[in-house]
Amino acid sequence: MTEYQTPKDRAYVETLIKSAPKEAAAFLNLKYTAERKDGVIPIKYRELMSVAVALTTQCAYCIESHIQNAVEAGATREEIAETVFIASALRAGGAVGNGLMAMRLFEEMSTEKS
């Protein structure tokens, strides 16, 4: 294999959808509902949230798509930059939170060994 996550993969969208049509329909309905323009949360903020999630899930296609949508919704370079750092801080915070659990598990497992 010579490449991972290449734009050429987009050629398989229809193949994926046709291979699991019920699941694809459910996913696409959720996606369209979350990205609707008539929600209480303005579209620019929906897209900035989507960018943050895409950054933390590390989906290159999602990052590209939601940056494009955010730009079209009027997001600024500065808003994107702040979104990047907010997402990174929360992702790091999640590691610390899970670190607390790791410490507890270590204590429990070390005590069981004794």
N, CA, C and O atoms as CSV, one atom per row, in Angstrom:
chain,resi,resn,atom,element,x,y,z
A,1,MET,N,N,0.849,-1.174,0.000
A,1,MET,CA,C,0.000,0.000,0.000
A,1,MET,C,C,0.895,1.238,0.000
A,1,MET,O,O,1.846,1.328,0.776
A,2,THR,N,N,0.587,2.167,-0.859
A,2,THR,CA,C,1.443,3.337,-0.993
A,2,THR,C,C,0.853,4.599,-0.376
A,2,THR,O,O,1.581,5.545,-0.077
A,3,GLU,N,N,-0.476,4.617,-0.182
A,3,GLU,CA,C,-1.097,5.836,0.335
A,3,GLU,C,C,-2.181,5.509,1.352
A,3,GLU,O,O,-2.847,4.478,1.261
A,4,TYR,N,N,-2.347,6.397,2.313
A,4,TYR,CA,C,-3.450,6.351,3.249
A,4,TYR,C,C,-4.206,7.658,3.112
A,4,TYR,O,O,-3.601,8.699,2.855
A,5,GLN,N,N,-5.494,7.620,3.276
A,5,GLN,CA,C,-6.354,8.801,3.205
A,5,GLN,C,C,-5.951,9.755,2.092
A,5,GLN,O,O,-5.364,10.809,2.332
A,6,THR,N,N,-6.272,9.370,0.902
A,6,THR,CA,C,-5.998,10.197,-0.256
A,6,THR,C,C,-7.327,10.680,-0.828
A,6,THR,O,O,-8.329,9.975,-0.702
A,7,PRO,N,N,-7.371,11.839,-1.442
A,7,PRO,CA,C,-8.622,12.295,-2.057
A,7,PRO,C,C,-9.207,11.301,-3.064
A,7,PRO,O,O,-10.399,11.347,-3.365
A,8,LYS,N,N,-8.372,10.413,-3.578
A,8,LYS,CA,C,-8.859,9.387,-4.504
A,8,LYS,C,C,-9.883,8.462,-3.838
A,8,LYS,O,O,-10.694,7.835,-4.520
A,9,ASP,N,N,-9.841,8.381,-2.499
A,9,ASP,CA,C,-10.783,7.535,-1.769
A,9,ASP,C,C,-12.232,7.979,-1.958
A,9,ASP,O,O,-13.154,7.179,-1.800
A,10,ARG,N,N,-12.433,9.251,-2.296
A,10,ARG,CA,C,-13.794,9.758,-2.484
A,10,ARG,C,C,-14.527,9.018,-3.603
A,10,ARG,O,O,-15.757,9.040,-3.660
A,11,ALA,N,N,-13.798,8.382,-4.468
A,11,ALA,CA,C,-14.417,7.609,-5.548
A,11,ALA,C,C,-15.237,6.444,-4.991
A,11,ALA,O,O,-16.043,5.864,-5.718
A,12,TYR,N,N,-15.049,6.090,-3.722
A,12,TYR,CA,C,-15.730,4.955,-3.119
A,12,TYR,C,C,-16.962,5.336,-2.301
A,12,TYR,O,O,-17.545,4.478,-1.638
A,13,VAL,N,N,-17.367,6.599,-2.333
A,13,VAL,CA,C,-18.537,7.037,-1.572
A,13,VAL,C,C,-19.770,6.225,-1.953
A,13,VAL,O,O,-20.438,5.665,-1.084
A,14,GLU,N,N,-20.071,6.160,-3.239
A,14,GLU,CA,C,-21.261,5.425,-3.688
A,14,GLU,C,C,-21.154,3.936,-3.358
A,14,GLU,O,O,-22.147,3.311,-2.985
A,15,THR,N,N,-19.969,3.373,-3.491
A,15,THR,CA,C,-19.768,1.959,-3.158
A,15,THR,C,C,-20.092,1.717,-1.691
A,15,THR,O,O,-20.778,0.752,-1.355
A,16,LEU,N,N,-19.606,2.581,-0.826
A,16,LEU,CA,C,-19.859,2.443,0.602
A,16,LEU,C,C,-21.343,2.571,0.901
A,16,LEU,O,O,-21.903,1.750,1.628
A,17,ILE,N,N,-21.986,3.591,0.349
A,17,ILE,CA,C,-23.414,3.813,0.599
A,17,ILE,C,C,-24.247,2.647,0.085
A,17,ILE,O,O,-25.144,2.172,0.781
A,18,LYS,N,N,-23.961,2.185,-1.115
A,18,LYS,CA,C,-24.727,1.073,-1.703
A,18,LYS,C,C,-24.476,-0.246,-0.977
A,18,LYS,O,O,-25.319,-1.143,-1.026
A,19,SER,N,N,-23.357,-0.377,-0.320
A,19,SER,CA,C,-23.022,-1.615,0.380
A,19,SER,C,C,-23.712,-1.731,1.739
A,19,SER,O,O,-23.819,-2.827,2.288
A,20,ALA,N,N,-24.175,-0.615,2.277
A,20,ALA,CA,C,-24.892,-0.617,3.560
A,20,ALA,C,C,-25.950,0.494,3.509
A,20,ALA,O,O,-25.841,1.484,4.234
A,21,PRO,N,N,-26.962,0.338,2.668
A,21,PRO,CA,C,-27.896,1.439,2.410
A,21,PRO,C,C,-28.691,1.914,3.621
A,21,PRO,O,O,-28.888,3.119,3.781
A,22,LYS,N,N,-29.151,1.011,4.473
A,22,LYS,CA,C,-29.930,1.440,5.647
A,22,LYS,C,C,-29.056,2.219,6.620
A,22,LYS,O,O,-29.453,3.265,7.133
A,23,GLU,N,N,-27.886,1.704,6.861
A,23,GLU,CA,C,-26.965,2.379,7.783
A,23,GLU,C,C,-26.530,3.725,7.213
A,23,GLU,O,O,-26.440,4.717,7.937
A,24,ALA,N,N,-26.262,3.748,5.916
A,24,ALA,CA,C,-25.851,4.990,5.262
A,24,ALA,C,C,-26.968,6.020,5.346
A,24,ALA,O,O,-26.711,7.193,5.617
A,25,ALA,N,N,-28.202,5.595,5.115
A,25,ALA,CA,C,-29.339,6.527,5.183
A,25,ALA,C,C,-29.476,7.107,6.589
A,25,ALA,O,O,-29.720,8.302,6.751
A,26,ALA,N,N,-29.321,6.266,7.594
A,26,ALA,CA,C,-29.418,6.743,8.975
A,26,ALA,C,C,-28.293,7.733,9.286
A,26,ALA,O,O,-28.522,8.784,9.885
A,27,PHE,N,N,-27.086,7.380,8.872
A,27,PHE,CA,C,-25.945,8.276,9.099
A,27,PHE,C,C,-26.153,9.607,8.385
A,27,PHE,O,O,-25.966,10.668,8.981
A,28,LEU,N,N,-26.536,9.555,7.116
A,28,LEU,CA,C,-26.706,10.790,6.339
A,28,LEU,C,C,-27.838,11.644,6.891
A,28,LEU,O,O,-27.748,12.872,6.866
A,29,ASN,N,N,-28.903,11.020,7.389
A,29,ASN,CA,C,-29.979,11.787,8.006
A,29,ASN,C,C,-29.476,12.522,9.252
A,29,ASN,O,O,-29.783,13.696,9.457
A,30,LEU,N,N,-28.709,11.821,10.071
A,30,LEU,CA,C,-28.137,12.458,11.266
A,30,LEU,C,C,-27.202,13.592,10.868
A,30,LEU,O,O,-27.243,14.673,11.457
A,31,LYS,N,N,-26.364,13.345,9.874
A,31,LYS,CA,C,-25.422,14.363,9.398
A,31,LYS,C,C,-26.172,15.594,8.893
A,31,LYS,O,O,-25.836,16.718,9.265
A,32,TYR,N,N,-27.180,15.392,8.054
A,32,TYR,CA,C,-27.931,16.527,7.507
A,32,TYR,C,C,-28.686,17.271,8.599
A,32,TYR,O,O,-28.792,18.496,8.553
A,33,THR,N,N,-29.210,16.545,9.581
A,33,THR,CA,C,-29.918,17.184,10.686
A,33,THR,C,C,-28.954,18.028,11.516
A,33,THR,O,O,-29.279,19.154,11.895
A,34,ALA,N,N,-27.787,17.494,11.794
A,34,ALA,CA,C,-26.800,18.230,12.585
A,34,ALA,C,C,-26.278,19.456,11.850
A,34,ALA,O,O,-25.926,20.454,12.480
A,35,GLU,N,N,-26.225,19.389,10.528
A,35,GLU,CA,C,-25.662,20.487,9.737
A,35,GLU,C,C,-26.729,21.437,9.173
A,35,GLU,O,O,-26.419,22.290,8.341
A,36,ARG,N,N,-27.977,21.293,9.619
A,36,ARG,CA,C,-29.038,22.131,9.055
A,36,ARG,C,C,-28.814,23.602,9.383
A,36,ARG,O,O,-28.197,23.944,10.392
A,37,LYS,N,N,-29.318,24.448,8.525
A,37,LYS,CA,C,-29.117,25.882,8.674
A,37,LYS,C,C,-30.220,26.556,9.475
A,37,LYS,O,O,-30.104,27.738,9.800
A,38,ASP,N,N,-31.288,25.831,9.801
A,38,ASP,CA,C,-32.419,26.440,10.493
A,38,ASP,C,C,-32.459,26.119,11.984
A,38,ASP,O,O,-33.489,26.321,12.627
A,39,GLY,N,N,-31.364,25.626,12.539
A,39,GLY,CA,C,-31.329,25.301,13.964
A,39,GLY,C,C,-31.192,26.547,14.823
A,39,GLY,O,O,-30.947,27.640,14.312
A,40,VAL,N,N,-31.350,26.379,16.112
A,40,VAL,CA,C,-31.201,27.482,17.062
A,40,VAL,C,C,-29.762,27.985,17.070
A,40,VAL,O,O,-29.523,29.188,17.180
A,41,ILE,N,N,-28.804,27.068,16.952
A,41,ILE,CA,C,-27.392,27.449,16.908
A,41,ILE,C,C,-27.081,27.918,15.489
A,41,ILE,O,O,-27.325,27.184,14.532
A,42,PRO,N,N,-26.549,29.128,15.339
A,42,PRO,CA,C,-26.230,29.627,13.992
A,42,PRO,C,C,-25.228,28.716,13.274
A,42,PRO,O,O,-24.378,28.085,13.901
A,43,ILE,N,N,-25.349,28.666,11.960
A,43,ILE,CA,C,-24.548,27.752,11.147
A,43,ILE,C,C,-23.046,27.948,11.352
A,43,ILE,O,O,-22.299,26.970,11.367
A,44,LYS,N,N,-22.590,29.192,11.511
A,44,LYS,CA,C,-21.149,29.404,11.714
A,44,LYS,C,C,-20.678,28.696,12.980
A,44,LYS,O,O,-19.607,28.088,12.988
A,45,TYR,N,N,-21.466,28.771,14.047
A,45,TYR,CA,C,-21.067,28.115,15.290
A,45,TYR,C,C,-21.179,26.598,15.173
A,45,TYR,O,O,-20.367,25.868,15.742
A,46,ARG,N,N,-22.174,26.125,14.444
A,46,ARG,CA,C,-22.282,24.681,14.199
A,46,ARG,C,C,-21.024,24.189,13.480
A,46,ARG,O,O,-20.476,23.137,13.809
A,47,GLU,N,N,-20.582,24.964,12.498
A,47,GLU,CA,C,-19.397,24.557,11.733
A,47,GLU,C,C,-18.132,24.652,12.565
A,47,GLU,O,O,-17.253,23.799,12.441
A,48,LEU,N,N,-18.017,25.666,13.408
A,48,LEU,CA,C,-16.835,25.741,14.277
A,48,LEU,C,C,-16.812,24.559,15.252
A,48,LEU,O,O,-15.748,24.011,15.536
A,49,MET,N,N,-17.977,24.170,15.760
A,49,MET,CA,C,-18.033,22.978,16.614
A,49,MET,C,C,-17.645,21.739,15.808
A,49,MET,O,O,-16.942,20.858,16.304
A,50,SER,N,N,-18.107,21.683,14.575
A,50,SER,CA,C,-17.776,20.544,13.714
A,50,SER,C,C,-16.281,20.487,13.424
A,50,SER,O,O,-15.692,19.407,13.379
A,51,VAL,N,N,-15.676,21.644,13.230
A,51,VAL,CA,C,-14.221,21.691,13.023
A,51,VAL,C,C,-13.517,21.147,14.267
A,51,VAL,O,O,-12.590,20.345,14.159
A,52,ALA,N,N,-13.958,21.583,15.439
A,52,ALA,CA,C,-13.327,21.122,16.681
A,52,ALA,C,C,-13.428,19.605,16.824
A,52,ALA,O,O,-12.450,18.946,17.180
A,53,VAL,N,N,-14.595,19.057,16.549
A,53,VAL,CA,C,-14.772,17.609,16.647
A,53,VAL,C,C,-13.921,16.902,15.592
A,53,VAL,O,O,-13.286,15.887,15.880
A,54,ALA,N,N,-13.910,17.435,14.379
A,54,ALA,CA,C,-13.106,16.831,13.313
A,54,ALA,C,C,-11.624,16.817,13.681
A,54,ALA,O,O,-10.911,15.860,13.379
A,55,LEU,N,N,-11.172,17.876,14.329
A,55,LEU,CA,C,-9.773,17.922,14.753
A,55,LEU,C,C,-9.491,16.857,15.807
A,55,LEU,O,O,-8.443,16.212,15.775
A,56,THR,N,N,-10.418,16.670,16.737
A,56,THR,CA,C,-10.167,15.693,17.796
A,56,THR,C,C,-10.332,14.261,17.303
A,56,THR,O,O,-9.663,13.358,17.805
A,57,THR,N,N,-11.213,14.036,16.326
A,57,THR,CA,C,-11.343,12.686,15.766
A,57,THR,C,C,-10.314,12.441,14.671
A,57,THR,O,O,-10.136,11.307,14.225
A,58,GLN,N,N,-9.646,13.485,14.243
A,58,GLN,CA,C,-8.572,13.444,13.252
A,58,GLN,C,C,-9.032,12.885,11.912
A,58,GLN,O,O,-8.327,12.107,11.269
A,59,CYS,N,N,-10.228,13.299,11.504
A,59,CYS,CA,C,-10.759,12.898,10.205
A,59,CYS,C,C,-10.397,13.975,9.182
A,59,CYS,O,O,-10.976,15.062,9.186
A,60,ALA,N,N,-9.444,13.671,8.313
A,60,ALA,CA,C,-8.968,14.657,7.343
A,60,ALA,C,C,-10.092,15.145,6.434
A,60,ALA,O,O,-10.161,16.331,6.111
A,61,TYR,N,N,-10.977,14.225,6.020
A,61,TYR,CA,C,-12.083,14.620,5.147
A,61,TYR,C,C,-13.040,15.552,5.879
A,61,TYR,O,O,-13.530,16.525,5.306
A,62,CYS,N,N,-13.305,15.252,7.148
A,62,CYS,CA,C,-14.197,16.097,7.950
A,62,CYS,C,C,-13.578,17.478,8.180
A,62,CYS,O,O,-14.277,18.489,8.109
A,63,ILE,N,N,-12.292,17.526,8.451
A,63,ILE,CA,C,-11.609,18.802,8.648
A,63,ILE,C,C,-11.763,19.646,7.388
A,63,ILE,O,O,-12.150,20.812,7.459
A,64,GLU,N,N,-11.461,19.056,6.243
A,64,GLU,CA,C,-11.560,19.787,4.979
A,64,GLU,C,C,-12.985,20.287,4.740
A,64,GLU,O,O,-13.191,21.456,4.415
A,65,SER,N,N,-13.946,19.414,4.900
A,65,SER,CA,C,-15.345,19.752,4.638
A,65,SER,C,C,-15.845,20.847,5.576
A,65,SER,O,O,-16.491,21.798,5.134
A,66,HIS,N,N,-15.553,20.718,6.854
A,66,HIS,CA,C,-16.086,21.687,7.818
A,66,HIS,C,C,-15.322,23.007,7.818
A,66,HIS,O,O,-15.886,24.041,8.175
A,67,ILE,N,N,-14.060,22.991,7.428
A,67,ILE,CA,C,-13.361,24.266,7.225
A,67,ILE,C,C,-14.018,24.999,6.062
A,67,ILE,O,O,-14.281,26.199,6.151
A,68,GLN,N,N,-14.283,24.285,4.977
A,68,GLN,CA,C,-14.960,24.900,3.824
A,68,GLN,C,C,-16.316,25.467,4.239
A,68,GLN,O,O,-16.644,26.605,3.902
A,69,ASN,N,N,-17.103,24.676,4.970
A,69,ASN,CA,C,-18.416,25.139,5.417
A,69,ASN,C,C,-18.298,26.335,6.357
A,69,ASN,O,O,-19.104,27.262,6.289
A,70,ALA,N,N,-17.294,26.316,7.235
A,70,ALA,CA,C,-17.099,27.417,8.174
A,70,ALA,C,C,-16.734,28.698,7.432
A,70,ALA,O,O,-17.241,29.771,7.759
A,71,VAL,N,N,-15.867,28.592,6.445
A,71,VAL,CA,C,-15.493,29.753,5.632
A,71,VAL,C,C,-16.734,30.313,4.934
A,71,VAL,O,O,-16.960,31.524,4.928
A,72,GLU,N,N,-17.534,29.421,4.350
A,72,GLU,CA,C,-18.752,29.861,3.670
A,72,GLU,C,C,-19.750,30.495,4.631
A,72,GLU,O,O,-20.544,31.348,4.235
A,73,ALA,N,N,-19.708,30.076,5.899
A,73,ALA,CA,C,-20.604,30.634,6.917
A,73,ALA,C,C,-20.046,31.912,7.541
A,73,ALA,O,O,-20.677,32.503,8.418
A,74,GLY,N,N,-18.860,32.339,7.090
A,74,GLY,CA,C,-18.295,33.600,7.565
A,74,GLY,C,C,-17.272,33.502,8.674
A,74,GLY,O,O,-16.905,34.519,9.264
A,75,ALA,N,N,-16.801,32.301,8.972
A,75,ALA,CA,C,-15.779,32.162,10.012
A,75,ALA,C,C,-14.480,32.833,9.566
A,75,ALA,O,O,-14.131,32.829,8.385
A,76,THR,N,N,-13.789,33.399,10.523
A,76,THR,CA,C,-12.526,34.086,10.247
A,76,THR,C,C,-11.346,33.165,10.555
A,76,THR,O,O,-11.495,32.135,11.213
A,77,ARG,N,N,-10.185,33.556,10.069
A,77,ARG,CA,C,-8.947,32.827,10.367
A,77,ARG,C,C,-8.742,32.747,11.879
A,77,ARG,O,O,-8.337,31.713,12.410
A,78,GLU,N,N,-9.026,33.846,12.556
A,78,GLU,CA,C,-8.841,33.896,14.006
A,78,GLU,C,C,-9.802,32.941,14.720
A,78,GLU,O,O,-9.427,32.305,15.705
A,79,GLU,N,N,-11.032,32.841,14.229
A,79,GLU,CA,C,-11.987,31.908,14.838
A,79,GLU,C,C,-11.544,30.460,14.624
A,79,GLU,O,O,-11.675,29.627,15.521
A,80,ILE,N,N,-11.027,30.169,13.448
A,80,ILE,CA,C,-10.511,28.820,13.187
A,80,ILE,C,C,-9.323,28.539,14.111
A,80,ILE,O,O,-9.226,27.457,14.690
A,81,ALA,N,N,-8.426,29.507,14.245
A,81,ALA,CA,C,-7.249,29.325,15.106
A,81,ALA,C,C,-7.667,29.084,16.556
A,81,ALA,O,O,-7.131,28.193,17.215
A,82,GLU,N,N,-8.619,29.871,17.053
A,82,GLU,CA,C,-9.086,29.657,18.431
A,82,GLU,C,C,-9.737,28.290,18.567
A,82,GLU,O,O,-9.561,27.614,19.581
A,83,THR,N,N,-10.483,27.882,17.559
A,83,THR,CA,C,-11.123,26.566,17.575
A,83,THR,C,C,-10.071,25.466,17.668
A,83,THR,O,O,-10.245,24.500,18.410
A,84,VAL,N,N,-8.982,25.611,16.918
A,84,VAL,CA,C,-7.889,24.633,16.964
A,84,VAL,C,C,-7.363,24.495,18.387
A,84,VAL,O,O,-7.196,23.382,18.885
A,85,PHE,N,N,-7.100,25.624,19.041
A,85,PHE,CA,C,-6.508,25.562,20.379
A,85,PHE,C,C,-7.510,25.131,21.445
A,85,PHE,O,O,-7.129,24.466,22.408
A,86,ILE,N,N,-8.769,25.493,21.295
A,86,ILE,CA,C,-9.792,25.019,22.235
A,86,ILE,C,C,-9.909,23.505,22.119
A,86,ILE,O,O,-9.930,22.800,23.129
A,87,ALA,N,N,-9.986,23.001,20.881
A,87,ALA,CA,C,-10.092,21.552,20.677
A,87,ALA,C,C,-8.869,20.830,21.244
A,87,ALA,O,O,-8.999,19.779,21.872
A,88,SER,N,N,-7.682,21.396,21.021
A,88,SER,CA,C,-6.476,20.728,21.514
A,88,SER,C,C,-6.416,20.741,23.035
A,88,SER,O,O,-5.961,19.771,23.641
A,89,ALA,N,N,-6.870,21.826,23.660
A,89,ALA,CA,C,-6.873,21.894,25.121
A,89,ALA,C,C,-7.850,20.875,25.704
A,89,ALA,O,O,-7.547,20.210,26.695
A,90,LEU,N,N,-9.017,20.758,25.085
A,90,LEU,CA,C,-9.999,19.800,25.588
A,90,LEU,C,C,-9.550,18.374,25.353
A,90,LEU,O,O,-9.786,17.497,26.184
A,91,ARG,N,N,-8.904,18.141,24.225
A,91,ARG,CA,C,-8.389,16.792,23.971
A,91,ARG,C,C,-7.319,16.439,25.006
A,91,ARG,O,O,-7.293,15.323,25.525
A,92,ALA,N,N,-6.454,17.383,25.297
A,92,ALA,CA,C,-5.432,17.158,26.321
A,92,ALA,C,C,-6.083,16.970,27.686
A,92,ALA,O,O,-5.644,16.138,28.480
A,93,GLY,N,N,-7.130,17.743,27.956
A,93,GLY,CA,C,-7.863,17.603,29.212
A,93,GLY,C,C,-8.461,16.217,29.354
A,93,GLY,O,O,-8.486,15.649,30.446
A,94,GLY,N,N,-8.944,15.673,28.237
A,94,GLY,CA,C,-9.482,14.317,28.259
A,94,GLY,C,C,-8.422,13.303,28.640
A,94,GLY,O,O,-8.706,12.334,29.344
A,95,ALA,N,N,-7.206,13.523,28.177
A,95,ALA,CA,C,-6.110,12.627,28.531
A,95,ALA,C,C,-5.821,12.705,30.026
A,95,ALA,O,O,-5.541,11.688,30.660
A,96,VAL,N,N,-5.888,13.900,30.586
A,96,VAL,CA,C,-5.675,14.062,32.027
A,96,VAL,C,C,-6.801,13.373,32.796
A,96,VAL,O,O,-6.557,12.684,33.787
A,97,GLY,N,N,-8.040,13.566,32.327
A,97,GLY,CA,C,-9.172,12.901,32.974
A,97,GLY,C,C,-9.029,11.391,32.948
A,97,GLY,O,O,-9.256,10.724,33.957
A,98,ASN,N,N,-8.652,10.850,31.798
A,98,ASN,CA,C,-8.417,9.413,31.708
A,98,ASN,C,C,-7.193,9.008,32.513
A,98,ASN,O,O,-7.102,7.877,32.992
A,99,GLY,N,N,-6.247,9.941,32.661
A,99,GLY,CA,C,-5.072,9.685,33.497
A,99,GLY,C,C,-5.455,9.473,34.952
A,99,GLY,O,O,-4.836,8.669,35.648
A,100,LEU,N,N,-6.475,10.190,35.418
A,100,LEU,CA,C,-6.958,9.993,36.788
A,100,LEU,C,C,-7.476,8.569,36.969
A,100,LEU,O,O,-7.206,7.916,37.977
A,101,MET,N,N,-8.221,8.105,35.978
A,101,MET,CA,C,-8.724,6.740,36.019
A,101,MET,C,C,-7.542,5.750,35.968
A,101,MET,O,O,-7.550,4.737,36.668
A,102,ALA,N,N,-6.547,6.043,35.153
A,102,ALA,CA,C,-5.375,5.177,35.062
A,102,ALA,C,C,-4.672,5.076,36.416
A,102,ALA,O,O,-4.226,3.999,36.811
A,103,MET,N,N,-4.578,6.193,37.118
A,103,MET,CA,C,-3.944,6.171,38.436
A,103,MET,C,C,-4.747,5.314,39.412
A,103,MET,O,O,-4.175,4.541,40.180
A,104,ARG,N,N,-6.085,5.455,39.380
A,104,ARG,CA,C,-6.930,4.646,40.251
A,104,ARG,C,C,-6.777,3.169,39.908
A,104,ARG,O,O,-6.636,2.334,40.800
A,105,LEU,N,N,-6.805,2.847,38.616
A,105,LEU,CA,C,-6.655,1.453,38.205
A,105,LEU,C,C,-5.300,0.890,38.625
A,105,LEU,O,O,-5.202,-0.261,39.050
A,106,PHE,N,N,-4.260,1.708,38.502
A,106,PHE,CA,C,-2.936,1.285,38.943
A,106,PHE,C,C,-2.962,0.944,40.429
A,106,PHE,O,O,-2.464,-0.098,40.856
A,107,GLU,N,N,-3.558,1.854,41.208
A,107,GLU,CA,C,-3.629,1.613,42.659
A,107,GLU,C,C,-4.392,0.332,42.962
A,107,GLU,O,O,-3.955,-0.479,43.778
A,108,GLU,N,N,-5.535,0.151,42.303
A,108,GLU,CA,C,-6.342,-1.049,42.544
A,108,GLU,C,C,-5.581,-2.308,42.155
A,108,GLU,O,O,-5.596,-3.297,42.888
A,109,MET,N,N,-4.917,-2.275,41.006
A,109,MET,CA,C,-4.222,-3.468,40.521
A,109,MET,C,C,-2.943,-3.728,41.305
A,109,MET,O,O,-2.552,-4.880,41.490
A,110,SER,N,N,-2.295,-2.674,41.765
A,110,SER,CA,C,-1.084,-2.852,42.578
A,110,SER,C,C,-1.444,-3.434,43.937
A,110,SER,O,O,-0.706,-4.256,44.480
A,111,THR,N,N,-2.565,-3.012,44.480
A,111,THR,CA,C,-3.002,-3.509,45.784
A,111,THR,C,C,-3.386,-4.977,45.705
A,111,THR,O,O,-3.119,-5.754,46.622
A,112,GLU,N,N,-4.028,-5.352,44.576
A,112,GLU,CA,C,-4.422,-6.763,44.381
A,112,GLU,C,C,-3.202,-7.656,44.315
A,112,GLU,O,O,-3.255,-8.808,44.744
A,113,LYS,N,N,-2.088,-7.136,43.778
A,113,LYS,CA,C,-0.866,-7.924,43.640
A,113,LYS,C,C,-0.210,-8.189,44.980
A,113,LYS,O,O,0.461,-9.204,45.169
A,114,SER,N,N,-0.412,-7.263,45.913
A,114,SER,CA,C,0.268,-7.369,47.221
A,114,SER,C,C,-0.317,-8.433,48.104
A,114,SER,O,O,0.152,-8.631,49.224
